[in-house]
Amino acid sequence: MGSSDGGVSGAAGAANNYVLVKNASGQWVPSSAIAALGPHQHATGDIVGLAAVVNAAVAAVVGAAPTTLDTVAEVAAALGNNPNFATTILALLGEKAAKTDVYTKAEVDALSAVPIGTVIDVYGNGTSAIPGYVKVVSGLEITAALPELRAFGLANGWAVNGSGNPVMPSGDALFKRGWKSGQTRDAGRTFGSVQEDAFQGHIHTTPGNNSGSFAYLNPSLGDGALYKQVNSSAPVTDGVNGAPRVAAETRPANMTVTYYIKAYGAAVDAGTLAAAQVLNDVTDARARIAVLERKFSSNPLTPTLGGLVQAPHGFGVKPTFYEAYAVCTSPEFNFQVDNEIRVTTNHIGSTAGYGVMVWADATNIYGRIGNTAIGLTFNLSTGVAITLTLTSWKIVLRAKP
């Protein structure tokens, strides 16, 4: 052994706590205790404290086992304790359900479909068709092109035309109201009937003070009789709710929509549907044209100088065009019976008035006759100025919406 390392090879470079181990050559060399021991086994009792640690871990596992085992037992019972569980499940998955246990496509479609005859309102102007629906057009004839809607209309009280086809009830610009046979509210109605706007019946009371009224003695009613006259005026604000809104009808605040009716649910030939839509559009166009072509002409009305003639036009709104005609009722100034002259307010002097002043509201068209003559015109043959006489002429009032 050398003097520098006490005769142990490598002792000077060994780490603290190393041990001496004799190697295969018979030399003593430093080594860690673990490396010096090499692979080996120990009895549990030879390792201090190991038995206590292992026993505690085993006790914890065994303590939880009953709950875990109960759960497994419950699952097994639910599965019928089937030892071939996987095979059984695969077999069940391969089976088909009984037809009586499921809905067919037709049954599902029927449950989810909108019933024929259902009316919906759409926020649109009606130029685009909705699958399954046609636009509600008053008087539209429902032919065999739409068999389901035709059958519905025939079975539900629609009016029938000369061809035996139902026609759509009137619904233009109208609110819908529920109806049943024998109803007590608004009694006497029939299905599809139309009502004009109306107020609930009421009366007015006279003011209790002199505001807007006056009184005077009226001898014709007897001594001491007091006659009270109440003045009327245009509607004015109550100071709370703003200026009164006055129109040709009584109505709530509203917004326009387009009504559609469910017309078919099953598959229908596309050509048939296209033809039905064309018919729908043509009928709609005819209805619109009829409104544009609608006009009113009164019966001949007897005029008086300075007097008023009037006639109800039936449009429900104020006309956009109105005028008066003088119609010859007996020959005069070479005019013959039924000759017509359009008359206007053609002359107003300081005291003399000639012609007819025409105006209209949502109900009537009016004509105020001049205080001198119906009008100024010319002799039909000579061109000499003449005035139309009351004995040979009457007034016809005409208007368009």
DRENDO-1510 file (C-alpha; in Angstrom, 1 decimal, always signed):
<recs>
REC; n; res; u; v; w
REC; 1; MET; +0.0; +0.0; +0.0 .
REC; 2; GLY; +1.2; +3.5; -0.8 .
REC; 3; SER; +1.7; +6.0; +2.0 .
REC; 4; SER; -0.6; +8.6; +0.3 .
REC; 5; ASP; -3.8; +6.6; +0.4 .
REC; 6; GLY; -3.1; +4.2; +3.3 .
REC; 7; GLY; -2.5; +1.3; +0.9 .
REC; 8; VAL; -6.1; +1.6; -0.6 .
REC; 9; SER; -6.2; +2.3; -4.4 .
REC; 10; GLY; -8.3; +5.4; -5.1 .
REC; 11; ALA; -8.9; +6.2; -1.4 .
REC; 12; ALA; -7.8; +9.8; -1.8 .
REC; 13; GLY; -10.6; +10.5; -4.4 .
REC; 14; ALA; -13.4; +8.6; -2.7 .
REC; 15; ALA; -16.6; +10.4; -1.4 .
REC; 16; ASN; -17.4; +10.5; +2.3 .
REC; 17; ASN; -19.3; +7.6; +3.8 .
REC; 18; TYR; -17.9; +5.1; +1.2 .
REC; 19; VAL; -16.9; +1.6; +2.3 .
REC; 20; LEU; -13.9; -0.6; +1.4 .
REC; 21; VAL; -14.6; -3.5; -0.9 .
REC; 22; LYS; -12.1; -6.1; -2.0 .
REC; 23; ASN; -12.3; -6.5; -5.7 .
REC; 24; ALA; -11.7; -9.7; -7.8 .
REC; 25; SER; -7.9; -8.9; -7.9 .
REC; 26; GLY; -7.7; -9.0; -4.1 .
REC; 27; GLN; -7.3; -5.2; -3.8 .
REC; 28; TRP; -9.3; -3.0; -1.4 .
REC; 29; VAL; -11.2; -0.2; -3.2 .
REC; 30; PRO; -13.7; +2.4; -2.0 .
REC; 31; SER; -17.4; +1.9; -3.0 .
REC; 32; SER; -20.9; +3.1; -2.0 .
REC; 33; ALA; -22.8; +0.8; +0.3 .
REC; 34; ILE; -25.6; +0.0; -2.3 .
REC; 35; ALA; -23.1; -0.8; -5.0 .
REC; 36; ALA; -21.1; -2.9; -2.6 .
REC; 37; LEU; -24.2; -5.0; -1.6 .
REC; 38; GLY; -25.2; -5.7; -5.2 .
REC; 39; PRO; -28.5; -7.6; -6.0 .
REC; 40; HIS; -29.9; -9.3; -2.9 .
REC; 41; GLN; -33.2; -10.0; -1.0 .
REC; 42; HIS; -34.4; -9.4; +2.6 .
REC; 43; ALA; -37.1; -10.8; +4.7 .
REC; 44; THR; -39.9; -8.4; +5.6 .
REC; 45; GLY; -39.0; -8.7; +9.2 .
REC; 46; ASP; -35.4; -7.7; +8.5 .
REC; 47; ILE; -36.5; -4.2; +7.3 .
REC; 48; VAL; -37.4; -1.9; +10.2 .
REC; 49; GLY; -41.0; -0.4; +9.9 .
REC; 50; LEU; -41.8; -2.0; +6.5 .
REC; 51; ALA; -44.4; -4.4; +8.0 .
REC; 52; ALA; -46.4; -1.5; +9.5 .
REC; 53; VAL; -46.6; +0.5; +6.2 .
REC; 54; VAL; -47.7; -2.6; +4.2 .
REC; 55; ASN; -50.3; -3.6; +6.8 .
REC; 56; ALA; -51.9; -0.1; +6.8 .
REC; 57; ALA; -52.1; +0.0; +2.9 .
REC; 58; VAL; -53.8; -3.4; +2.8 .
REC; 59; ALA; -56.3; -2.3; +5.5 .
REC; 60; ALA; -57.3; +0.7; +3.4 .
REC; 61; VAL; -58.0; -1.3; +0.3 .
REC; 62; VAL; -60.0; -4.0; +2.2 .
REC; 63; GLY; -62.0; -1.3; +3.9 .
REC; 64; ALA; -63.3; +0.1; +0.6 .
REC; 65; ALA; -64.0; -3.2; -1.0 .
REC; 66; PRO; -67.6; -3.8; +0.2 .
REC; 67; THR; -68.9; -0.6; -1.5 .
REC; 68; THR; -67.1; -1.4; -4.7 .
REC; 69; LEU; -68.2; -5.0; -4.7 .
REC; 70; ASP; -71.8; -3.9; -4.0 .
REC; 71; THR; -71.8; -1.7; -7.1 .
REC; 72; VAL; -70.4; -4.4; -9.3 .
REC; 73; ALA; -73.1; -6.8; -8.0 .
REC; 74; GLU; -75.8; -4.3; -8.8 .
REC; 75; VAL; -74.6; -3.9; -12.3 .
REC; 76; ALA; -74.4; -7.6; -12.8 .
REC; 77; ALA; -77.9; -8.0; -11.5 .
REC; 78; ALA; -79.2; -5.3; -13.8 .
REC; 79; LEU; -77.7; -7.2; -16.7 .
REC; 80; GLY; -79.3; -10.5; -15.6 .
REC; 81; ASN; -76.0; -11.9; -14.4 .
REC; 82; ASN; -75.4; -12.9; -18.0 .
REC; 83; PRO; -72.1; -14.6; -18.4 .
REC; 84; ASN; -72.3; -13.8; -22.2 .
REC; 85; PHE; -73.1; -10.2; -21.8 .
REC; 86; ALA; -71.1; -8.9; -24.8 .
REC; 87; THR; -72.7; -11.5; -27.1 .
REC; 88; THR; -76.2; -10.7; -25.9 .
REC; 89; ILE; -75.8; -7.0; -26.4 .
REC; 90; LEU; -74.5; -7.4; -30.0 .
REC; 91; ALA; -77.5; -9.7; -30.8 .
REC; 92; LEU; -80.0; -7.1; -29.4 .
REC; 93; LEU; -78.4; -4.3; -31.4 .
REC; 94; GLY; -78.9; -6.3; -34.5 .
REC; 95; GLU; -82.6; -6.7; -34.0 .
REC; 96; LYS; -85.2; -4.3; -35.6 .
REC; 97; ALA; -87.9; -2.5; -33.6 .
REC; 98; ALA; -91.5; -3.6; -34.1 .
REC; 99; LYS; -93.4; -1.5; -36.6 .
REC; 100; THR; -96.1; -0.8; -34.0 .
REC; 101; ASP; -93.4; +0.8; -31.7 .
REC; 102; VAL; -92.3; +3.6; -34.1 .
REC; 103; TYR; -93.9; +6.3; -36.2 .
REC; 104; THR; -93.8; +6.1; -40.0 .
REC; 105; LYS; -92.6; +9.1; -42.0 .
REC; 106; ALA; -96.1; +9.8; -43.0 .
REC; 107; GLU; -97.2; +9.8; -39.4 .
REC; 108; VAL; -94.3; +12.1; -38.4 .
REC; 109; ASP; -95.2; +14.4; -41.3 .
REC; 110; ALA; -98.8; +14.5; -40.2 .
REC; 111; LEU; -97.9; +15.4; -36.6 .
REC; 112; SER; -95.5; +18.2; -37.6 .
REC; 113; ALA; -97.6; +19.6; -40.5 .
REC; 114; VAL; -99.7; +22.8; -40.4 .
REC; 115; PRO; -103.4; +21.9; -41.0 .
REC; 116; ILE; -104.9; +22.8; -44.3 .
REC; 117; GLY; -106.9; +26.0; -44.1 .
REC; 118; THR; -104.6; +27.6; -41.5 .
REC; 119; VAL; -104.2; +31.3; -42.1 .
REC; 120; ILE; -100.9; +33.0; -41.3 .
REC; 121; ASP; -99.8; +36.6; -41.6 .
REC; 122; VAL; -96.4; +37.2; -43.2 .
REC; 123; TYR; -94.3; +40.3; -42.9 .
REC; 124; GLY; -94.0; +40.8; -46.7 .
REC; 125; ASN; -95.7; +42.2; -49.7 .
REC; 126; GLY; -96.8; +38.8; -51.1 .
REC; 127; THR; -94.6; +38.7; -54.2 .
REC; 128; SER; -92.7; +35.6; -53.2 .
REC; 129; ALA; -94.7; +32.3; -52.8 .
REC; 130; ILE; -94.4; +30.3; -49.6 .
REC; 131; PRO; -94.2; +26.5; -50.1 .
REC; 132; GLY; -97.5; +24.9; -49.1 .
REC; 133; TYR; -99.4; +28.2; -49.0 .
REC; 134; VAL; -101.3; +30.5; -51.4 .
REC; 135; LYS; -101.9; +34.2; -50.9 .
REC; 136; VAL; -105.4; +35.0; -49.5 .
REC; 137; VAL; -107.2; +36.9; -52.3 .
REC; 138; SER; -110.9; +37.7; -51.9 .
REC; 139; GLY; -113.0; +35.7; -54.4 .
REC; 140; LEU; -110.2; +33.5; -55.5 .
REC; 141; GLU; -111.6; +30.3; -57.0 .
REC; 142; ILE; -110.1; +27.1; -55.6 .
REC; 143; THR; -110.1; +24.5; -58.3 .
REC; 144; ALA; -108.9; +20.9; -58.5 .
REC; 145; ALA; -105.4; +22.3; -58.9 .
REC; 146; LEU; -105.4; +22.5; -55.1 .
REC; 147; PRO; -107.5; +19.5; -54.1 .
REC; 148; GLU; -106.8; +19.6; -50.4 .
REC; 149; LEU; -107.7; +23.3; -50.0 .
REC; 150; ARG; -110.8; +22.8; -52.3 .
REC; 151; ALA; -112.0; +19.9; -50.1 .
REC; 152; PHE; -111.4; +22.0; -47.0 .
REC; 153; GLY; -113.4; +24.9; -48.4 .
REC; 154; LEU; -116.3; +22.8; -49.4 .
REC; 155; ALA; -116.4; +21.2; -46.0 .
REC; 156; ASN; -116.1; +24.4; -44.0 .
REC; 157; GLY; -118.8; +26.8; -45.3 .
REC; 158; TRP; -117.0; +28.7; -48.1 .
REC; 159; ALA; -119.2; +30.2; -50.8 .
REC; 160; VAL; -119.4; +28.1; -53.9 .
REC; 161; ASN; -119.5; +29.5; -57.4 .
REC; 162; GLY; -121.4; +28.3; -60.5 .
REC; 163; SER; -118.7; +25.8; -61.3 .
REC; 164; GLY; -119.1; +24.1; -57.9 .
REC; 165; ASN; -115.8; +25.4; -56.6 .
REC; 166; PRO; -115.3; +27.2; -53.3 .
REC; 167; VAL; -114.1; +30.8; -53.4 .
REC; 168; MET; -112.0; +32.5; -50.7 .
REC; 169; PRO; -114.0; +34.7; -48.3 .
REC; 170; SER; -113.4; +38.4; -48.3 .
REC; 171; GLY; -110.5; +39.5; -46.2 .
REC; 172; ASP; -108.9; +42.6; -47.7 .
REC; 173; ALA; -107.7; +45.0; -45.1 .
REC; 174; LEU; -109.8; +43.4; -42.4 .
REC; 175; PHE; -109.0; +42.2; -38.9 .
REC; 176; LYS; -109.8; +38.5; -38.1 .
REC; 177; ARG; -112.4; +37.8; -35.4 .
REC; 178; GLY; -113.3; +34.4; -33.9 .
REC; 179; TRP; -116.7; +32.9; -34.9 .
REC; 180; LYS; -118.9; +30.0; -33.8 .
REC; 181; SER; -122.4; +29.1; -34.6 .
REC; 182; GLY; -124.9; +30.5; -32.1 .
REC; 183; GLN; -122.5; +33.0; -30.5 .
REC; 184; THR; -124.1; +35.5; -28.1 .
REC; 185; ARG; -121.5; +38.3; -28.5 .
REC; 186; ASP; -122.1; +40.0; -31.8 .
REC; 187; ALA; -125.0; +37.6; -32.4 .
REC; 188; GLY; -126.3; +36.8; -35.9 .
REC; 189; ARG; -123.0; +36.6; -37.6 .
REC; 190; THR; -122.3; +33.9; -40.2 .
REC; 191; PHE; -119.0; +32.5; -41.2 .
REC; 192; GLY; -117.1; +34.8; -43.6 .
REC; 193; SER; -119.3; +37.8; -43.0 .
REC; 194; VAL; -117.8; +41.3; -43.1 .
REC; 195; GLN; -118.6; +44.2; -40.8 .
REC; 196; GLU; -117.9; +47.9; -41.2 .
REC; 197; ASP; -116.2; +49.7; -38.4 .
REC; 198; ALA; -118.5; +51.0; -35.6 .
REC; 199; PHE; -118.7; +52.7; -32.2 .
REC; 200; GLN; -120.3; +51.1; -29.2 .
REC; 201; GLY; -123.7; +52.7; -28.7 .
REC; 202; HIS; -123.6; +55.7; -26.5 .
REC; 203; ILE; -125.2; +59.1; -25.7 .
REC; 204; HIS; -123.8; +62.6; -24.9 .
REC; 205; THR; -124.7; +64.8; -22.0 .
REC; 206; THR; -125.0; +68.6; -22.1 .
REC; 207; PRO; -122.5; +70.7; -20.2 .
REC; 208; GLY; -123.4; +71.7; -16.7 .
REC; 209; ASN; -122.1; +75.3; -17.0 .
REC; 210; ASN; -122.2; +78.0; -19.7 .
REC; 211; SER; -118.9; +76.9; -21.3 .
REC; 212; GLY; -119.6; +76.4; -25.0 .
REC; 213; SER; -123.4; +77.0; -24.7 .
REC; 214; PHE; -125.9; +79.7; -24.2 .
REC; 215; ALA; -129.6; +80.0; -23.3 .
REC; 216; TYR; -132.5; +82.3; -24.1 .
REC; 217; LEU; -136.2; +82.6; -23.5 .
REC; 218; ASN; -138.3; +81.1; -26.3 .
REC; 219; PRO; -141.9; +82.4; -26.4 .
REC; 220; SER; -143.0; +79.7; -28.7 .
REC; 221; LEU; -142.4; +77.1; -26.0 .
REC; 222; GLY; -144.6; +78.9; -23.5 .
REC; 223; ASP; -144.2; +81.7; -20.9 .
REC; 224; GLY; -141.0; +81.4; -18.9 .
REC; 225; ALA; -139.7; +78.5; -21.1 .
REC; 226; LEU; -135.9; +78.4; -21.3 .
REC; 227; TYR; -134.3; +77.1; -24.4 .
REC; 228; LYS; -130.7; +75.9; -24.2 .
REC; 229; GLN; -128.5; +75.6; -27.3 .
REC; 230; VAL; -125.2; +73.7; -27.2 .
REC; 231; ASN; -122.6; +74.7; -29.8 .
REC; 232; SER; -120.6; +71.9; -31.5 .
REC; 233; SER; -117.1; +72.2; -32.9 .
REC; 234; ALA; -114.2; +70.1; -34.3 .
REC; 235; PRO; -112.5; +67.7; -31.9 .
REC; 236; VAL; -109.7; +69.3; -29.9 .
REC; 237; THR; -107.0; +67.9; -27.6 .
REC; 238; ASP; -107.8; +67.2; -24.0 .
REC; 239; GLY; -104.4; +68.6; -23.0 .
REC; 240; VAL; -103.1; +65.1; -22.1 .
REC; 241; ASN; -103.3; +62.7; -25.1 .
REC; 242; GLY; -102.4; +65.0; -28.0 .
REC; 243; ALA; -104.4; +66.1; -31.0 .
REC; 244; PRO; -107.3; +63.7; -31.9 .
REC; 245; ARG; -106.6; +61.5; -34.9 .
REC; 246; VAL; -109.7; +61.5; -37.2 .
REC; 247; ALA; -110.0; +59.1; -40.2 .
REC; 248; ALA; -112.6; +57.4; -42.4 .
REC; 249; GLU; -112.8; +54.4; -40.1 .
REC; 250; THR; -112.6; +53.5; -36.4 .
REC; 251; ARG; -109.4; +51.4; -35.9 .
REC; 252; PRO; -106.6; +50.4; -33.5 .
REC; 253; ALA; -103.0; +51.1; -34.2 .
REC; 254; ASN; -101.9; +48.5; -36.7 .
REC; 255; MET; -99.3; +47.3; -39.3 .
REC; 256; THR; -100.0; +45.8; -42.7 .
REC; 257; VAL; -99.1; +42.2; -43.4 .
REC; 258; THR; -100.0; +39.7; -46.1 .
REC; 259; TYR; -102.3; +36.8; -45.3 .
REC; 260; TYR; -101.5; +33.3; -46.6 .
REC; 261; ILE; -103.6; +30.1; -46.3 .
REC; 262; LYS; -102.2; +26.6; -46.0 .
REC; 263; ALA; -103.3; +25.0; -49.3 .
REC; 264; TYR; -101.4; +21.7; -49.6 .
REC; 265; GLY; -99.2; +19.3; -47.6 .
REC; 266; ALA; -98.5; +16.2; -49.7 .
REC; 267; ALA; -96.3; +16.3; -52.7 .
REC; 268; VAL; -98.0; +18.0; -55.7 .
REC; 269; ASP; -96.9; +18.1; -59.3 .
REC; 270; ALA; -94.8; +21.2; -59.8 .
REC; 271; GLY; -96.6; +22.1; -63.0 .
REC; 272; THR; -99.9; +22.0; -61.1 .
REC; 273; LEU; -98.6; +24.2; -58.4 .
REC; 274; ALA; -97.1; +26.6; -61.0 .
REC; 275; ALA; -100.5; +26.8; -62.7 .
REC; 276; ALA; -102.2; +27.4; -59.3 .
REC; 277; GLN; -99.8; +30.2; -58.5 .
REC; 278; VAL; -100.4; +31.8; -61.9 .
REC; 279; LEU; -104.1; +31.6; -61.3 .
REC; 280; ASN; -103.6; +33.1; -57.8 .
REC; 281; ASP; -101.5; +36.0; -59.3 .
REC; 282; VAL; -103.9; +36.6; -62.1 .
REC; 283; THR; -106.8; +36.8; -59.7 .
REC; 284; ASP; -104.8; +39.1; -57.5 .
REC; 285; ALA; -104.0; +41.3; -60.5 .
REC; 286; ARG; -107.6; +41.4; -61.5 .
REC; 287; ALA; -108.6; +42.5; -58.0 .
REC; 288; ARG; -106.0; +45.3; -58.0 .
REC; 289; ILE; -107.1; +46.4; -61.5 .
REC; 290; ALA; -110.8; +46.4; -60.4 .
REC; 291; VAL; -109.8; +48.8; -57.6 .
REC; 292; LEU; -108.0; +51.1; -60.0 .
REC; 293; GLU; -111.0; +51.0; -62.4 .
REC; 294; ARG; -113.6; +51.4; -59.7 .
REC; 295; LYS; -115.7; +54.5; -60.2 .
REC; 296; PHE; -118.8; +56.2; -58.9 .
REC; 297; SER; -121.5; +58.1; -60.8 .
REC; 298; SER; -124.5; +59.4; -59.0 .
REC; 299; ASN; -128.1; +59.5; -60.3 .
REC; 300; PRO; -129.1; +62.8; -61.8 .
REC; 301; LEU; -129.5; +65.3; -58.9 .
REC; 302; THR; -131.9; +68.2; -58.9 .
REC; 303; PRO; -130.0; +71.5; -58.3 .
REC; 304; THR; -131.1; +74.7; -56.7 .
REC; 305; LEU; -129.4; +78.1; -57.0 .
REC; 306; GLY; -126.9; +78.3; -54.1 .
REC; 307; GLY; -128.0; +74.8; -53.0 .
REC; 308; LEU; -126.1; +71.7; -52.2 .
REC; 309; VAL; -126.2; +68.3; -53.9 .
REC; 310; GLN; -124.5; +65.2; -52.5 .
REC; 311; ALA; -124.3; +61.4; -52.9 .
REC; 312; PRO; -122.5; +58.6; -51.0 .
REC; 313; HIS; -119.7; +57.1; -53.1 .
REC; 314; GLY; -119.1; +53.9; -51.1 .
REC; 315; PHE; -115.3; +53.9; -51.4 .
REC; 316; GLY; -114.7; +54.0; -47.7 .
REC; 317; VAL; -111.8; +56.4; -48.3 .
REC; 318; LYS; -111.6; +59.9; -49.7 .
REC; 319; PRO; -111.6; +59.8; -53.5 .
REC; 320; THR; -108.5; +61.1; -55.3 .
REC; 321; PHE; -110.5; +62.3; -58.3 .
REC; 322; TYR; -114.0; +63.9; -58.3 .
REC; 323; GLU; -116.0; +66.2; -60.7 .
REC; 324; ALA; -119.5; +67.3; -61.6 .
REC; 325; TYR; -121.4; +67.1; -64.9 .
REC; 326; ALA; -124.5; +68.9; -66.1 .
REC; 327; VAL; -126.8; +66.5; -67.9 .
REC; 328; CYS; -129.5; +67.8; -70.3 .
REC; 329; THR; -133.0; +66.6; -69.3 .
REC; 330; SER; -134.9; +68.6; -72.0 .
REC; 331; PRO; -133.6; +70.2; -75.2 .
REC; 332; GLU; -132.1; +73.6; -74.8 .
REC; 333; PHE; -129.7; +75.8; -76.8 .
REC; 334; ASN; -129.4; +72.9; -79.4 .
REC; 335; PHE; -128.4; +70.4; -76.7 .
REC; 336; GLN; -130.3; +67.2; -76.6 .
REC; 337; VAL; -131.5; +64.9; -73.8 .
REC; 338; ASP; -128.5; +63.1; -72.1 .
REC; 339; ASN; -125.9; +65.4; -73.5 .
REC; 340; GLU; -123.3; +66.1; -70.8 .
REC; 341; ILE; -121.1; +69.1; -70.0 .
REC; 342; ARG; -118.4; +69.0; -67.3 .
REC; 343; VAL; -119.1; +72.0; -65.0 .
REC; 344; THR; -116.6; +73.8; -62.7 .
REC; 345; THR; -116.6; +76.9; -60.7 .
REC; 346; ASN; -116.3; +78.9; -63.9 .
REC; 347; HIS; -117.2; +82.4; -62.8 .
REC; 348; ILE; -117.4; +84.1; -59.4 .
REC; 349; GLY; -118.3; +87.7; -59.4 .
REC; 350; SER; -118.8; +90.1; -56.5 .
REC; 351; THR; -122.4; +88.9; -56.1 .
REC; 352; ALA; -122.9; +86.4; -58.9 .
REC; 353; GLY; -121.7; +82.8; -58.9 .
REC; 354; TYR; -121.8; +80.4; -61.9 .
REC; 355; GLY; -120.9; +76.7; -61.9 .
REC; 356; VAL; -120.6; +73.9; -59.4 .
REC; 357; MET; -117.9; +73.7; -56.7 .
REC; 358; VAL; -117.1; +70.0; -56.0 .
REC; 359; TRP; -115.4; +68.3; -53.0 .
REC; 360; ALA; -115.5; +65.0; -51.2 .
REC; 361; ASP; -114.8; +63.2; -48.0 .
REC; 362; ALA; -114.5; +59.5; -47.1 .
REC; 363; THR; -118.3; +59.1; -47.3 .
REC; 364; ASN; -119.8; +61.5; -49.8 .
REC; 365; ILE; -119.1; +63.7; -52.8 .
REC; 366; TYR; -120.6; +67.1; -52.7 .
REC; 367; GLY; -121.5; +69.9; -55.2 .
REC; 368; ARG; -122.3; +73.5; -54.2 .
REC; 369; ILE; -124.4; +75.2; -57.0 .
REC; 370; GLY; -123.6; +78.8; -57.9 .
REC; 371; ASN; -126.2; +81.4; -56.8 .
REC; 372; THR; -126.8; +82.6; -60.3 .
REC; 373; ALA; -126.7; +79.6; -62.6 .
REC; 374; ILE; -125.4; +76.0; -62.9 .
REC; 375; GLY; -122.8; +77.2; -65.3 .
REC; 376; LEU; -121.7; +79.3; -68.2 .
REC; 377; THR; -121.2; +77.7; -71.6 .
REC; 378; PHE; -121.9; +78.2; -75.4 .
REC; 379; ASN; -124.9; +77.5; -77.6 .
REC; 380; LEU; -124.0; +74.1; -79.2 .
REC; 381; SER; -124.7; +75.4; -82.7 .
REC; 382; THR; -123.9; +79.1; -82.6 .
REC; 383; GLY; -121.2; +79.5; -80.0 .
REC; 384; VAL; -123.1; +82.3; -78.3 .
REC; 385; ALA; -122.6; +82.4; -74.5 .
REC; 386; ILE; -125.5; +81.0; -72.5 .
REC; 387; THR; -126.3; +80.1; -68.9 .
REC; 388; LEU; -127.6; +76.6; -68.1 .
REC; 389; THR; -131.1; +76.7; -66.6 .
REC; 390; LEU; -132.4; +74.7; -63.7 .
REC; 391; THR; -135.4; +73.4; -65.7 .
REC; 392; SER; -133.4; +71.7; -68.4 .
REC; 393; TRP; -130.4; +70.4; -66.6 .
REC; 394; LYS; -129.5; +68.2; -63.6 .
REC; 395; ILE; -126.2; +67.4; -61.9 .
REC; 396; VAL; -124.3; +64.1; -61.9 .
REC; 397; LEU; -121.4; +63.7; -59.4 .
REC; 398; ARG; -118.6; +61.3; -60.3 .
REC; 399; ALA; -115.5; +60.1; -58.4 .
REC; 400; LYS; -112.7; +57.5; -58.5 .
REC; 401; PRO; -110.7; +56.2; -55.5 .
</recs>
